[in-house]
């Protein structure tokens, strides 16, 4: 960990009670939902983390508390360091404050997380589905979402499947 | 063919209306550009100079459905794309044909999941299925020639 990153990590840990995790040279801070906005604001304004490289989520189903992690990958172009923030969320109606006011570029990323994981971003300006059709039911990247596997036609079951298959009309 | 023999060489060919119409439909086909995935690369290769689809009367892929009569669905169709596909098909003037190119368009291929339509025949009526993942340009050309055979068999009384 270089000096600048050390300073930033220390500051966030002491101010917001974040826990530090390091693996293979990657630095991760796990924060509570209530602190994430202030922490990102401090990192951007005081520690020159100008860029939100990515925002995504992880589903740890069947674990329920926490079930989801929202992952923020920050990058400081001035100092060439990466820092990852994670926010654990419970499985029951997960929601977190939007990061849009600090990093406007996450608008679509948060829409994608909403679409795929069903994590609600409070205060988001335009929280619609982005990948799936607008009338889609459910959130496909959740671990408990059915894969939607359809039975494959072989010689022995071709007739049976053909009868139920919805063929298009002219 | 008695007329030529009686009157000599007048530069006249006699045939049936059915044959003329089927022949002109076959060799002046206007395919619609519908590349969705990797099959589209092979479709482009089939049009390029090595394979040269214009030998079969279809050198120009139209991106506009209203000026085309053959839809080559090249690639997997997602459930979000399916209404678009149907809309474009409905905009094409009759007569129209559909080639499902590749395994994904024919039956879903390896993408057996919630997001991909399991065969484009659930959305539009398909005339020719071309197998392969992706099919080589020869495969597509074979599909096109099979479609030609099919069109030549069409009869006036079956037309809508």
Interface residues (C-beta under 8 A of the other chain):
Chain A: X131 X132 X133 X140 X145 X146 X147 X148 X149 X150 X152 X153 X165 X166 X167 X168 X169 X170
Chain B: X79 X80 X86 X107 X108 X112 X113 X114 X115 X118 X119 X121 X122 X123 X124 X125
